[in-house]
Amino acid sequence: MPGKLGKLMLIAPLAILGMAAFAALGGYVVMRLWNWLTPVMFGWQAITFWQALGLLVLSRLLFGGMGLRGNGGSGFGRRMRERWVRMDPEERERFRRSMFERYGAGPSPGEPTGE
């Protein structure tokens, strides 16, 4: 067991250092891209490294889910895929039609769907 503990004592600090380096690189890239594009395109101000890192964290929270989802995706999306697979072609067409009538999205009834 002492060998495994020694290995862990070496790997843990390296993993933490690697994560910090990855975050620093991501913050630097976001800062450089922001400061290169947005002042010219939109007239917005340049940002600091720490603001870029904050943007990176915020975008991860809003769009990335912090890695809590697992491989199956969200529960709702997974359930919808499972239901879709169990539907026969007539049920799928009724579902498409109801979505179009309700939200006006997707192909209109009778339009080819590309399947």
Secondary structure, 3 states (H helix, E strand, C coil): CHHHHHHHHHHHHHHHHHHHHHHHHHHHHHHHHHHHHHHHHHCCCCCCHHHHHHHHHHHHHHHHHHHCCCCCCCHHHHHHHHHHHHCCHHHHHHHHHHHHHHHCCCCCCCCCCCC
